[in-house]
Amino acid sequence: MADNDPQGFYEALGVKSSATAEDIKSAYRKLAKETHPDTSQNASSEKFHRISAAYEILSDPLRRAEYDSSAYQASEQEAGTRVIDPICCSRCGQATAQPRYVVFYRVYSFIIMTTRRPVQGIFCAKCAKKEGLKSSIITLFTGWWGVPGGPLYSIGSILRNGFGGKHDRSADEGMIWYNALAFLSRGNLQLSYALAMRSIKASDKNIASDAAELVAQLERAGADPRQGKLRDPWRTSILCGASHLFMAFALPGALALAIFADTQGSSVRTSYAGSGLYSSTQYRPSTQTGISKPRVPTCTSAPYSGQLLGANQLSATEGHSLEIRNGSSGDAIIKVRAEPYGTVVAAFFVGSNQTGQITGIPDGRYTVQYAFGDALDISCRRFVQVAGAGQFPGVETLQTEQTTTQIITQVLSYTLYAVPNGNVSPQNISAQDFER
């Protein structure tokens, strides 16, 4: 089908409908910088809102799936008046009678950061199984090494990939019905009949009703009801399921076995530590059971991304800006410290996979620090437990420039996830240094 961009979202970002999530994010950032009223002299409010709306849909895997599949709509009247092309697999390019829009996930971990990247598109069953296996193998080697989310995301993603990926039933039903009409327009009545029989069970009542009417018409035209059932190519084979189960649990199983073996070895060494002439008794502190760990009160209303936490020294009218894109799987707190004494000028919150920005930073020299955690304490200003902390290298010097016509301030932008061949290598710091 030629028109697979019904609202022009891909065109707005300047990418193809087959673009990866990274391609879409890169295109959006470039265009946003070129069109945003605060960062470009060639600002265009209308274009900025257009690319923002496109990115909002295409950056979400399930909303993008719904958008892509919505391009495939047809009616019985169209099938009777023109030839409709059946849906093709986005990988092999071949027409497929029973397509699915599937999202597979690849997990990448970088010690304290873990991210899931979707690989999605319209697949035939054969290409989907290949992509699921490929994504799981990549996750097996790259996903386990992040704390604390790496193992959890890796197991979940591998199991999901192995059993067909993530797909939406309504989108699948819409494409099956579209193909029923496409093959009808091409004169393949028996295949159209088989697809219409499947569409009778659709959750969309309009599709189910239209499919029942088409089935009746095709039976009158000579379609054979005995050939009205298609083989399900999406059924997971025992071999495929077993291979993904092995990948999901091979590493944690091996670690558990190693720990068990080490524990058993330690026990044997303790039992036979003495010579035959004397015995030694090892005393261990007793442990009490039935005493639960006290529950730490946590924040009941999480701050929004960019919200300041506590007192700050920002200007209310003018100053420099700091933007943080948190591409990690954990929430973050950002601190801006003035040099040389390390005084906190501002601290603010940035949620996982969100962007936060503050303005009004006065002229000076600053260090930018960050920390990750799972939950904020009851004050909503710090983490109950810091999972990891770091700071961006070097000291940033911010200086306002004035011309005869305008005042020019600076905008700092950092991204909190590992970028291959990136130009910034963050430095790890202790939780105590971050909290001081």
GITAMO-V366931 format. One line per field, one symbol per residue. phi: phi as a letter, one per 40 degrees, with the letter a starting at -180 (. if undefined). burial: b if it has 16 or more other ideal C-beta (glycine too) atoms within 10 Angstrom, else e. A space follows every 10 residues. Layout:
phi: ???
burial: ???
//
This chain:
phi: .ccbbdbgcc cccgbccccc cccccccccc ccccbcdcba cccacccccc cccccdcccc dccccccccc ccbabccccc bacbcccbcc bcgccbcbcb cbbbbbbbbb gbbbbbbcbb icbccccccc cccccccccd cbcccbbbcd cccccccccc ccbhgcabcc cccccccdcd ccccccgccc cccccccccd cccccccdcc ccccdccccc chccccbcbc cccccccccc ccccccccbc cccccccccc cccccccccc cbcccccabb bbbbccbcbg bccccccbcc bccccgccbg cabcccbaic bbbbbccccb cbbbbbbccc cgcccababb cdfbbbabbg ccdibbbbba abacaccccg bacdaccaaa accgbcbbbc bbbcbabbbb bcbbbcacbd gccbbcbcbc cccccc
burial: eeebbeeebb ebbebebebe beebbebbee bbebbbeeee eeeeeebbeb beebbeebbe beebbbbbbe bbebebeebe eeebebbebb beeebbbbbb bbbbbbbbbe ebbbbbbbbb bbbbbebbbe bbbebbbbbb ebbbbbeebb bebbbbbbbb bbebbbbbee bbbbbbbbbb bbbbbbeebe bbbbbbbbbe ebeeeebbeb beebbeebee eebeeeebee eeebeeeeeb eebbeebbee beeeeeeeee eeeeeeeeee eeeeeeeeee eeeeeeeeee eeeeeeeebe eebebbebbe ebebeeeebb bbbbbbbbbb bbbbbbbbee eeebbbbbbb bbbbebbbbb beebebbbbb bbbeebeeeb ebbeebbbbb bbeeebebee eeeeeeeebb ebebbbbbee eeeeebeeee eeebee
//
